[in-house]
Amino acid sequence: MRCIKYNCNFPFSIFNLLSSVFLIIFLLVGCKSFKEAECTGVTGFKINKVDLNGLDADIQLGIKNPNNIGFSVYRSSFDVIYNGVNLGTAHSSKRVHIDANSEKTYSFNLKSNLKNVNLMDIMKLVNSSGAKGVLQVKGNMKAGKFYLKKKFPVDVKERVGMN
């Protein structure tokens, strides 16, 4: 193949040039709009462990994905309040895959260090085990696929029982 030399001394073959043009066209035509996922509510909350190191809990969130492709929810941060007790900022501990065109409940493991929570509030939280209380989760859920990531706002307040 014959190479064309530009002033920048970088050789380009016609094949490489045409391949690049077709790749760019394919990527532009293949891109579709990504609709925002929706958090439909909290269906459950379970405290696994509370100690001096912090809180380990599972929260079940309903998520509606109107897109034709699934995506992953990456480690995210949420402000968690249960029955008026501010549990601080909790971080999800692992990635969760969300199915395409679905509305399902997914379990997220949250960990918080409880450094700004006083001891009386922790005792009140532990003693209310089994009773229904108001759980508020607020923050941004980081979601995406491959290198494309987007933050979705989460602000739900529901009455749930602690298992």
C-alpha positions in Angstrom: 0.0 0.0 0.0 1.1 3.5 -0.7 1.6 5.8 2.2 0.8 9.5 2.2 3.2 11.6 4.2 2.0 14.7 5.9 4.1 17.6 7.1 4.1 16.1 10.7 6.1 13.1 9.4 3.4 10.6 10.5 2.7 8.0 7.8 -1.0 7.3 7.0 -2.2 4.7 4.7 -5.5 5.1 2.9 -6.7 1.9 4.6 -6.1 3.4 8.1 -7.8 6.6 7.1 -10.9 4.9 5.8 -11.0 2.5 8.8 -11.0 5.5 11.2 -13.8 7.3 9.3 -16.0 4.1 9.4 -15.3 3.6 13.1 -16.3 7.2 13.9 -19.5 6.9 11.9 -20.4 3.6 13.5 -19.8 5.1 17.0 -21.9 8.2 16.3 -24.8 6.2 14.7 -24.7 3.5 17.4 -25.0 5.9 20.4 -28.4 6.1 21.9 -29.6 8.4 24.7 -29.3 7.0 28.2 -32.4 7.5 30.2 -32.2 8.2 33.9 -32.7 5.2 36.2 -35.2 5.8 39.0 -35.1 4.7 42.6 -38.6 3.5 43.3 -38.3 3.1 47.1 -36.8 1.3 50.0 -38.2 -2.2 50.6 -36.1 -3.3 53.5 -33.3 -2.4 55.9 -31.2 -4.8 58.0 -28.4 -4.0 60.4 -25.8 -6.7 60.3 -23.4 -5.3 62.9 -23.0 -2.3 65.0 -19.8 -1.8 67.1 -17.2 0.8 67.8 -15.8 0.4 64.3 -19.0 1.4 62.7 -22.2 0.1 61.1 -22.6 -2.7 58.6 -26.2 -2.8 57.1 -28.0 -4.0 54.0 -30.6 -1.9 52.3 -33.0 -3.1 49.6 -33.7 -0.5 47.0 -36.2 -0.7 44.2 -34.6 0.4 40.9 -36.4 1.0 37.6 -34.1 0.8 34.5 -35.9 1.9 31.3 -32.8 1.4 29.1 -32.2 -1.4 26.7 -28.8 -2.1 28.3 -28.0 -3.1 31.8 -25.5 -1.2 33.9 -23.6 -1.4 37.1 -24.0 0.7 40.3 -20.5 1.5 41.5 -19.5 2.3 45.0 -21.6 5.3 46.1 -22.2 7.5 49.2 -25.5 8.0 50.9 -26.6 10.0 54.0 -28.7 7.5 56.1 -31.2 8.5 58.8 -33.3 5.9 60.7 -36.0 7.1 63.1 -34.3 10.4 63.5 -30.9 8.9 64.2 -28.3 10.3 61.7 -26.2 7.3 60.9 -23.8 9.5 58.9 -22.5 8.9 55.4 -22.6 5.3 54.4 -20.7 3.9 51.5 -21.8 0.9 49.4 -19.2 -1.7 49.6 -19.5 -3.4 46.2 -20.7 -3.0 42.6 -24.2 -4.2 41.8 -25.4 -5.1 38.3 -28.8 -3.7 37.2 -30.7 -5.6 34.5 -32.0 -4.0 31.3 -35.7 -3.0 31.0 -36.5 -4.0 34.5 -37.9 -2.9 37.8 -36.5 -5.0 40.6 -35.3 -4.8 44.1 -31.5 -4.9 44.6 -29.6 -5.3 47.9 -26.8 -2.9 48.7 -24.3 -3.4 51.6 -23.6 -0.1 53.3 -20.8 0.6 55.8 -20.5 3.7 57.9 -17.9 4.6 60.6 -20.4 6.3 63.0 -17.8 8.8 64.1 -20.3 11.7 64.4 -23.1 9.6 66.1 -23.4 9.8 69.9 -23.7 6.6 72.0 -27.3 7.3 73.1 -28.5 7.4 69.5 -26.8 4.1 68.8 -28.5 2.5 71.8 -31.8 3.9 70.6 -31.2 2.3 67.2 -30.2 -1.1 68.6 -33.2 -1.1 71.0 -35.7 -0.4 68.2 -34.7 -3.7 66.4 -37.8 -5.3 64.9 -40.0 -2.2 65.1 -41.0 -0.2 62.0 -39.3 3.1 61.6 -38.7 5.8 59.0 -35.6 5.3 56.9 -34.3 8.1 54.8 -31.6 7.6 52.2 -30.2 10.5 50.3 -27.2 10.8 48.0 -26.0 10.1 44.5 -25.8 6.7 43.0 -22.9 6.3 40.6 -23.9 4.1 37.7 -22.6 3.3 34.2 -21.2 0.8 31.8 -17.6 0.6 30.8 -16.1 4.1 30.9 -19.4 5.9 30.7 -20.6 6.9 34.2 -23.3 9.1 35.5 -24.7 10.1 38.9 -28.4 9.6 39.6 -30.0 11.4 42.6 -31.5 9.2 45.3 -33.8 10.7 47.9 -36.2 8.2 49.4 -38.0 8.2 52.7 -40.0 5.1 53.7 -41.4 3.4 56.7 -39.6 0.0 57.0 -39.0 -2.6 59.6 -35.5 -3.6 60.7 -34.9 -7.3 60.3 
